[in-house]
Amino acid sequence: MNSPTVAIETHGCKLNQADSWELAAEFAESGFRIVELGQPADLYLLNSCTVTHIADRKARNAIRSAKRLNPSATVIATGCYAQRAPDELRSIEDVDIVLGNSDKSSIVQEAVQFMGFTNPIENVGYGELGLDTVSKSRLMVKIQHGCNQVCAYCIVPKVRGRERSVPADELVSRVKQASKSGFKEVVLTGTQLGSYGFELPGTDLKSLIGLILSQTDIPRLRVSSLQPQEIDTELLDLWSDNRLCPHFHLPLQSGSDKILKLMRRRYDSELYLKAVDLIRKNVSGASVTADVIAGFPNEQNDDFDQTLHLCQLIKFADMHIFPYSIRPGTSAAHNKLQVDNHVKKDRANRLISLAREQSHDFREMSLGTTRSVLWEHRLRDDPNGLWIGLTDNYIRVATDSDASLGNSITKATLTSFNEDKVICEVIQSNGCPV
């Protein structure tokens, strides 16, 4: 029989993206052919998120859309929503198999058995996957998963379990394979990157980054997220290697110390400010981005004003804003001092407006600078055929070039921007990073 096709849709965090890459490799090794989302496929796999009720709704809609595209397709739901509420997903008529995060290792086997496919092939590397739904230029590599922190609002510990680290030698091997397969950037992902290696003697995040930089030739390495209490000069010294991307995502969640304590975060506003200041003093051209929650239970007007003021003071390169969403099984869900939905929406909109303003200002201040850019693909349906890329400090950029820039790293000067596109002039195209 012909190789069956599989389309993989990923919702949520970079950790889910890393899981999807691993699943894609497993499917390819079992004889499946990976196809782009939107194309009819024999198998549709949804790797779901459940961080908010909106994420749950997005997952349900995606499942129904897949079945409409090919009514005979096998549909598998996995990820955090499938872990949290498997029966809820099984009640959807369009779902054939539901397997949560704890059963992700058996997904390919279950799919093969369900579909009756018995023609495996072996040894397909990342470079041969043909997975168009994720950029082939950047590979997410999971270094740890699970979370021991148990924040009051967060469902992740329940759907990802306790923290577990991937051995360093295995990760170095994965990065070497990624580089060999043609990837130009590896993104280290996890739920709590800063606690990586706590159960592995003599291992921590700093030593892992050092090993990857010294033992692989990957052109760019990016750390997806850190906590403010994990920022120190020893860690930042690693950024003297220009292969480490100067972008720091530090979840803030609130600028009110009262709310941070209720959230069970492990820092206060003063520590957060010190972390940002340390980054900017030690890493040239660094961008700092954040997550912020609006309308956490018992958030008063003064608490929100403190959050708004802190964000204005820091001047983030970008912010991801989330209206607080009740997640069953979390302690905050039982808090009787819930904020009215209209108030939450208003506060979220004010933060979104500030985020747009600060993103605009950061990009405007970046004009005239020369950055390392990883060019990923041409802009679809664009008559000018603009190339789209990402700077080392996480600015989405575009350039008009007759040369084939795909999956190459060049120097480029940021010259102007229009709406969400910063326009660049490529000044070097030999693949050398800045």
C-alpha positions as CSV (number, residue, x, y, z in Angstrom):
1,M,0.0,0.0,0.0
2,N,1.1,3.6,-0.4
3,S,2.5,5.4,2.6
4,P,-0.4,6.9,4.7
5,T,-0.2,10.6,5.3
6,V,-0.3,12.4,8.6
7,A,-0.9,16.1,9.3
8,I,0.1,17.4,12.7
9,E,-1.4,20.6,14.3
10,T,0.3,22.0,17.4
11,H,-1.3,24.4,19.8
12,G,0.3,26.2,22.7
13,C,3.8,26.3,23.9
14,K,7.2,25.6,22.4
15,L,7.3,22.4,24.5
16,N,4.3,21.1,22.5
17,Q,6.2,22.1,19.3
18,A,9.1,20.0,20.5
19,D,6.8,17.1,21.2
20,S,5.3,17.4,17.7
21,W,8.7,17.2,16.1
22,E,9.5,14.0,18.0
23,L,6.2,12.5,17.0
24,A,6.7,13.5,13.4
25,A,10.1,11.7,13.4
26,E,8.4,8.6,14.9
27,F,5.7,8.7,12.3
28,A,8.2,9.1,9.5
29,E,10.3,6.2,10.8
30,S,7.1,4.1,10.8
31,G,6.4,4.7,7.1
32,F,4.1,7.7,7.3
33,R,4.5,10.7,5.0
34,I,4.1,14.1,6.7
35,V,1.9,16.6,4.9
36,E,1.0,20.3,5.4
37,L,-2.0,21.3,7.4
38,G,-4.9,22.1,5.2
39,Q,-4.2,19.1,2.9
40,P,-6.4,16.0,3.2
41,A,-4.6,13.4,5.3
42,D,-5.2,9.8,6.3
43,L,-4.3,10.7,9.9
44,Y,-4.8,14.0,11.7
45,L,-3.0,14.5,15.0
46,L,-3.9,17.5,17.3
47,N,-1.3,18.3,20.0
48,S,-3.5,20.4,22.2
49,C,-3.1,23.1,24.8
50,T,-5.3,23.7,27.9
51,V,-3.8,26.7,29.5
52,T,-7.1,28.6,29.1
53,H,-10.7,27.9,28.2
54,I,-10.0,29.6,24.9
55,A,-7.3,27.0,24.2
56,D,-9.8,24.2,24.9
57,R,-12.3,25.7,22.4
58,K,-9.6,26.1,19.8
59,A,-8.8,22.4,20.1
60,R,-12.4,21.3,19.7
61,N,-12.8,23.5,16.6
62,A,-9.6,22.2,15.1
63,I,-10.8,18.6,15.5
64,R,-14.1,19.3,13.7
65,S,-12.3,21.2,10.9
66,A,-10.0,18.2,10.3
67,K,-12.9,15.8,10.0
68,R,-14.7,18.2,7.6
69,L,-11.6,18.2,5.4
70,N,-11.4,14.4,5.2
71,P,-14.4,12.6,6.8
72,S,-12.6,9.3,6.5
73,A,-9.4,10.5,8.3
74,T,-8.4,9.0,11.6
75,V,-8.3,11.7,14.3
76,I,-6.1,11.5,17.3
77,A,-6.2,14.1,20.1
78,T,-3.2,14.4,22.4
79,G,-1.4,17.0,24.5
80,C,-2.5,18.9,27.6
81,Y,-6.2,19.1,27.0
82,A,-6.2,15.3,26.3
83,Q,-4.4,14.8,29.6
84,R,-6.7,17.0,31.6
85,A,-10.1,16.0,30.2
86,P,-9.9,12.9,28.1
87,D,-13.5,12.0,28.5
88,E,-14.5,15.4,27.4
89,L,-12.6,15.0,24.1
90,R,-13.9,11.4,23.6
91,S,-17.4,12.7,23.7
92,I,-16.7,14.6,20.4
93,E,-17.9,12.3,17.7
94,D,-15.1,13.3,15.3
95,V,-12.3,11.9,17.6
96,D,-11.1,8.3,17.2
97,I,-8.3,8.1,19.8
98,V,-7.5,10.3,22.8
99,L,-4.0,9.9,24.4
100,G,-2.7,12.4,26.9
101,N,0.9,13.6,27.5
102,S,1.6,10.5,29.6
103,D,0.8,8.3,26.7
104,K,2.5,10.2,23.9
105,S,5.1,7.5,23.5
106,S,2.4,5.1,22.3
107,I,0.7,7.3,19.8
108,V,2.4,6.0,16.7
109,Q,1.9,2.4,17.7
110,E,-1.8,3.0,18.5
111,A,-2.2,4.8,15.1
112,V,-0.5,2.0,13.2
113,Q,-2.7,-0.6,14.9
114,F,-5.9,1.4,14.5
115,M,-5.3,2.0,10.8
116,G,-3.9,-1.5,10.1
117,F,-0.7,-0.1,8.5
118,T,2.1,-2.7,8.4
119,N,4.8,-1.3,6.1
120,P,7.4,0.3,8.3
121,I,10.6,2.0,7.1
122,E,13.5,3.1,9.3
123,N,16.1,5.8,9.9
124,V,14.4,8.9,8.7
125,G,16.1,11.9,10.1
126,Y,14.7,15.3,11.0
127,G,15.9,16.7,7.7
128,E,13.8,14.3,5.6
129,L,10.5,14.8,7.4
130,G,9.0,17.4,5.0
131,L,7.0,18.8,7.9
132,D,5.7,22.1,6.5
133,T,3.7,23.1,9.5
134,V,6.8,23.9,11.5
135,S,9.8,25.9,10.2
136,K,12.6,23.6,9.1
137,S,15.1,26.3,10.0
138,R,14.4,26.2,13.7
139,L,14.1,23.0,15.8
140,M,12.6,22.9,19.2
141,V,14.5,20.5,21.5
142,K,12.9,19.5,24.8
143,I,15.5,19.5,27.6
144,Q,13.0,18.9,30.5
145,H,9.3,18.7,31.1
146,G,7.0,18.8,34.0
147,C,6.8,21.4,36.8
148,N,7.3,21.2,40.6
149,Q,6.3,24.9,41.2
150,V,2.5,24.5,41.3
151,C,1.4,28.2,40.7
152,A,-2.1,28.9,41.9
153,Y,-3.5,29.5,38.4
154,C,-1.6,26.9,36.4
155,I,-2.8,23.5,35.2
156,V,0.6,22.5,33.8
157,P,1.8,20.5,36.8
158,K,-1.3,18.3,36.5
159,V,-1.0,17.8,32.8
160,R,2.8,17.5,32.5
161,G,3.6,15.9,35.8
162,R,6.7,16.4,38.0
163,E,10.0,17.8,36.6
164,R,12.2,15.4,34.6
165,S,15.4,16.3,32.8
166,V,16.8,14.8,29.6
167,P,20.4,13.7,30.0
168,A,22.9,16.2,28.7
169,D,24.8,13.7,26.4
170,E,21.5,12.8,24.7
171,L,20.7,16.5,24.1
172,V,24.1,17.2,22.7
173,S,23.6,14.3,20.3
174,R,20.2,15.7,19.3
175,V,21.7,19.1,18.5
176,K,24.5,17.5,16.5
177,Q,21.9,15.6,14.5
178,A,19.8,18.8,14.0
179,S,22.9,20.6,12.7
180,K,23.8,17.7,10.4
181,S,20.2,17.7,9.1
182,G,20.4,21.4,8.1
183,F,18.8,23.2,10.9
184,K,20.3,26.6,11.6
185,E,18.8,27.2,15.1
186,V,17.9,25.1,18.0
187,V,15.5,26.3,20.7
188,L,15.9,24.8,24.1
189,T,12.4,24.2,25.5
190,G,10.8,23.0,28.7
191,T,8.4,24.0,31.4
192,Q,11.0,25.1,33.9
193,L,14.3,25.5,32.1
194,G,16.2,27.0,35.0
195,S,15.8,23.9,37.1
196,Y,17.2,21.7,34.4
197,G,19.4,18.9,35.7
198,F,18.4,19.2,39.4
199,E,18.1,15.4,39.6
200,L,21.2,14.7,37.4
201,P,24.5,15.0,39.5
202,G,26.8,17.7,38.3
203,T,24.4,19.0,35.7
204,D,22.5,22.3,35.4
205,L,21.3,24.6,32.6
206,K,24.6,26.6,32.5
207,S,26.7,23.5,32.0
208,L,24.3,22.2,29.4
209,I,24.5,25.4,27.4
210,G,28.3,25.3,27.7
211,L,28.4,21.7,26.4
212,I,26.2,22.4,23.4
213,L,28.3,25.5,22.5
214,S,31.6,23.7,22.8
215,Q,30.6,20.3,21.4
216,T,28.3,21.2,18.5
217,D,28.5,23.5,15.5
218,I,24.8,24.6,15.6
219,P,24.9,28.2,14.2
220,R,22.3,29.6,16.6
221,L,21.1,28.5,20.1
222,R,18.1,30.0,21.8
223,V,16.7,29.6,25.3
224,S,12.9,29.8,25.2
225,S,12.1,31.0,28.7
226,L,13.6,31.7,32.1
227,Q,12.4,32.8,35.5
228,P,13.7,36.2,36.9
229,Q,15.2,34.5,40.0
230,E,17.4,32.4,37.7
231,I,19.2,35.3,36.1
232,D,22.7,35.9,37.4
233,T,26.0,37.1,35.9
234,E,27.4,33.6,35.6
235,L,24.5,32.6,33.4
236,L,24.7,35.8,31.3
237,D,28.4,35.4,30.8
238,L,27.5,32.5,28.4
239,W,26.0,35.1,26.0
240,S,29.5,36.2,25.2
241,D,29.3,33.5,22.6
242,N,27.3,35.2,19.8
243,R,25.7,31.9,18.8
244,L,23.4,32.4,21.8
245,C,20.5,34.5,20.8
246,P,20.0,37.7,23.0
247,H,16.3,37.2,23.6
248,F,15.0,36.6,27.2
249,H,11.4,35.6,27.8
250,L,10.7,36.2,31.5
251,P,7.1,35.6,32.6
252,L,6.0,38.5,34.8
253,Q,2.3,37.6,35.4
254,S,1.7,40.6,37.7
255,G,3.4,43.7,38.9
256,S,1.7,43.6,42.3
257,D,3.6,41.8,45.0
258,K,0.3,40.9,46.7
259,I,-0.9,39.2,43.6
260,L,2.5,37.5,42.9
261,K,2.3,36.0,46.4
262,L,-1.3,34.8,45.8
263,M,-0.1,33.3,42.5
264,R,2.7,31.5,44.4
265,R,5.4,33.0,42.2
266,R,8.9,32.8,43.5
267,Y,9.9,36.5,43.0
268,D,8.6,40.0,43.6
269,S,8.5,43.1,41.5
270,E,11.9,44.3,42.8
271,L,13.6,41.0,41.9
272,Y,12.0,41.1,38.5
273,L,13.3,44.6,37.8
274,K,16.8,43.6,38.9
275,A,16.8,40.7,36.6
276,V,15.8,42.9,33.6
277,D,18.5,45.4,34.5
278,L,21.1,42.7,34.8
279,I,20.3,41.4,31.4
280,R,20.4,44.8,29.7
281,K,23.7,45.7,31.4
282,N,25.4,42.4,30.4
283,V,23.9,41.4,27.0
284,S,24.2,44.0,24.2
285,G,21.1,44.4,22.1
286,A,19.0,42.0,24.2
287,S,15.2,42.0,24.0
288,V,13.1,41.1,26.9
289,T,9.5,39.8,26.5
290,A,7.0,38.7,29.1
291,D,3.6,37.0,29.9
292,V,1.1,39.0,31.9
293,I,-2.2,37.8,33.4
294,A,-5.0,40.3,33.8
295,G,-7.8,39.8,36.4
296,F,-6.3,37.2,38.7
297,P,-8.7,36.6,41.7
298,N,-8.6,39.4,44.2
299,E,-6.8,41.7,41.8
300,Q,-8.0,45.2,42.8
301,N,-7.6,48.4,40.8
302,D,-4.5,49.3,42.7
303,D,-2.9,45.9,41.9
304,F,-3.6,46.3,38.2
305,D,-2.2,49.9,38.3
306,Q,1.0,48.5,39.8
307,T,1.2,45.9,36.9
308,L,0.6,48.6,34.3
309,H,3.2,50.9,35.9
310,L,5.8,48.2,36.1
311,C,5.3,47.2,32.4
312,Q,5.5,50.9,31.4
313,L,8.8,51.2,33.4
314,I,10.4,48.1,31.9
315,K,9.5,48.8,28.3
316,F,9.3,45.3,27.0
317,A,10.0,44.3,23.4
318,D,6.7,42.5,23.4
319,M,4.2,41.0,25.9
320,H,1.7,38.1,25.8
321,I,-1.5,39.1,27.6
322,F,-3.9,36.6,29.1
323,P,-7.1,37.3,30.8
324,Y,-7.2,35.0,33.8
325,S,-9.0,31.8,33.0
326,I,-10.3,29.4,35.7
327,R,-8.7,26.0,35.3
328,P,-10.4,23.2,37.1
329,G,-8.0,21.5,39.6
330,T,-6.0,24.6,40.5
331,S,-6.2,26.4,43.8
332,A,-7.1,29.8,42.2
333,A,-10.3,28.2,40.8
334,H,-11.7,27.9,44.3
335,N,-10.9,31.6,45.2
336,K,-14.3,33.3,45.8
337,L,-12.9,36.7,44.9
338,Q,-13.1,36.2,41.2
339,V,-12.8,39.4,39.0
340,D,-15.8,40.3,36.9
341,N,-15.3,39.2,33.2
342,H,-16.0,42.7,31.9
343,V,-13.3,44.1,34.3
344,K,-10.8,41.4,33.2
345,K,-11.5,42.1,29.5
346,D,-11.0,45.9,30.1
347,R,-7.7,45.3,31.9
348,A,-6.5,42.9,29.3
349,N,-7.3,45.3,26.5
350,R,-5.3,48.1,28.3
351,L,-2.3,45.8,28.6
352,I,-2.6,44.7,24.9
353,S,-2.7,48.3,23.9
354,L,0.5,49.0,25.9
355,A,2.1,45.8,24.5
356,R,1.5,47.1,20.9
357,E,2.9,50.5,21.8
358,Q,6.0,49.0,23.3
359,S,6.5,46.5,20.5
360,H,6.3,49.4,18.0
361,D,8.8,51.5,20.1
362,F,11.3,48.6,20.4
363,R,11.3,48.0,16.6
364,E,11.6,51.7,15.9
365,M,14.6,52.0,18.2
366,S,16.1,49.0,16.4
367,L,16.1,50.7,13.0
368,G,19.6,51.3,11.7
369,T,21.0,48.4,13.7
370,T,22.6,45.4,12.0
371,R,21.5,42.0,13.3
372,S,21.9,38.3,12.6
373,V,18.8,37.1,10.7
374,L,17.7,33.5,10.1
375,W,15.7,33.6,6.8
376,E,12.9,31.0,7.0
377,H,10.6,31.3,4.0
378,R,9.0,33.5,1.4
379,L,5.8,35.4,2.4
380,R,3.0,33.4,0.8
381,D,0.7,35.2,-1.7
382,D,3.0,38.2,-1.6
383,P,3.6,39.6,-5.2
384,N,7.0,40.9,-4.1
385,G,8.1,37.5,-2.8
386,L,9.4,39.0,0.4
387,W,11.7,36.7,2.5
388,I,10.6,36.4,6.1
389,G,13.1,35.9,8.9
390,L,13.9,36.2,12.6
391,T,16.6,38.3,14.1
392,D,18.7,36.9,16.9
393,N,16.9,39.2,19.3
394,Y,13.5,38.0,18.1
395,I,12.2,40.6,15.7
396,R,10.2,39.3,12.7
397,V,11.7,40.9,9.6
398,A,11.3,40.8,5.8
399,T,13.5,41.7,2.8
400,D,13.1,41.8,-0.9
401,S,15.8,39.7,-2.5
402,D,16.2,37.8,-5.8
403,A,18.7,35.5,-4.0
404,S,17.5,32.3,-2.4
405,L,17.8,33.1,1.3
406,G,15.8,30.2,2.7
407,N,17.4,28.6,5.8
408,S,20.4,30.8,5.7
409,I,21.8,33.2,8.3
410,T,23.0,36.6,7.1
411,K,23.7,40.1,8.5
412,A,21.0,42.6,7.7
413,T,20.4,46.2,8.6
414,L,16.9,47.1,9.8
415,T,15.8,50.0,7.7
416,S,12.1,50.6,8.1
417,F,8.9,49.0,9.2
418,N,5.2,48.9,8.2
419,E,2.6,47.4,10.5
420,D,4.1,44.1,11.8
421,K,6.9,43.8,9.2
422,V,10.4,45.3,9.8
423,I,12.1,45.7,6.4
424,C,15.8,44.8,6.2
425,E,18.6,45.3,3.8
426,V,20.8,42.2,3.5
427,I,24.4,43.1,3.7
428,Q,25.9,39.7,3.8
429,S,24.7,36.4,2.5
430,N,27.4,33.9,3.2
431,G,25.7,32.2,6.1
432,C,27.9,33.8,8.8
433,P,26.1,35.1,11.9
434,V,26.9,38.5,13.3
